[in-house]
Amino acid sequence: MDHHQPAPEGTPLYVHLPFCVHLCPYCDFFSVDGKGQDVDGFLDTLLLEAEARAPKAPRTVFFGGGTPTYLSEPQLQRLLLGLDELTGFRASAEEVTVECNPESLTLPKAQLMRSLGVDRLSIGVQSLDPETLAFFERPHGPEQALAAVEATRSAGFERFSIDLIHGSPTEELATTERNLLQLLELRPQHVSAYGLTYEPGTPLHARLEREEFVPQDEDQELANLDSVHRLLEDAGLRGYEVSNYSSIGQECLHNVNYWHNGPYVGIGPSAASHAQGTRSGNPRSIPRWRAAKQADPMAAAFEEHLDPRARLGETWWLGLRLAEGVDPEVARTTAGWVAAEDPAVGEAEALVAEGLLELLAGRYRLTPRARPLADHVGRQFLV
Ligand code: SF4
């Protein structure tokens, strides 16, 4: 897609709001401490970018961050009403998700969002263990997390997700299990359960390098993954993606489109966009993003054009994260691959021989033993 053309009607929309109450030491997203930030000025630029780049009538909208609920009620109202005026998302979208954190999700905010077209909240609980929350430097305790879920329900949200991080060095397997069982009592219909990772450049990675704590070893990590998977599936939540579980019909449509390697438009600093083999992204800094968008709202900080071979590899890499696996013919269509020979199928067959993939009803998918290795297996397809 020529980046000067707006995306086709219906394209999913991602909106990045980078402000947080406190920066978590493990965080690898583009986020900033909200104190002293010009949030209103930020919204001016965001709506300017939306006017130029946001698709009309998006099928799904996802407000991520950062912490979107860091915004005050009037700011949230301005954002949601302004975006609706520009895109008509309230009439068009099948799913509108806002990520929120317990310390800033109040009942009035939840009610406001519900009344302005948001129908799904993704709540960053991370853990109910006080020691783990302290290690993560989360500005909320377990009670606040439970209150946030309560507020979500009271405001009339039928759809919400609880986000968890397992594998903290502060947790024994028994703590993780006890935590999870307590959360399952809240009967969430969607849970995202990610293993803690130490991304280079984060404060937690630096502390690890300085040997300030002992991380979980590989056996502990595998035991966690196994136990979390079993407890969630026993509770009726199907692992539809490597780290995402839901009851039937409660999958996050916005993210499933991402794993299908579908098109999307992202607005806000650091937000990425994807359309027909072109990946582009915004500057990872508020001042640079604002300056760039004020000069040309369509401008991208980077733009990369992928040929069909690279797109085929990406489609498999992303698609293998899903329990449904990959249909080679669908992958070829997504990637625009027309040659008679399909190199991805050759790769998939080699992985079947290694016991990492299986072929069922025309779709290749990870074997249970390969689930913890999803990224490693998927990467075999990248060129
Ligand atoms: S709240 Fe989320 S986005 Fe903000 S610093 Fe923590 S992990 Fe990062």
Boltz pocket constraint, residues with backbone or C-beta under 6 A from the ligand:
constraints:
  - pocket:
      binder: B
      contacts: [[A, 18], [A, 19], [A, 20], [A, 22], [A, 23], [A, 24], [A, 27], [A, 28], [A, 29], [A, 30], [A, 31], [A, 65], [A, 66], [A, 67], [A, 101], [A, 124]]
      max_distance: 6.0
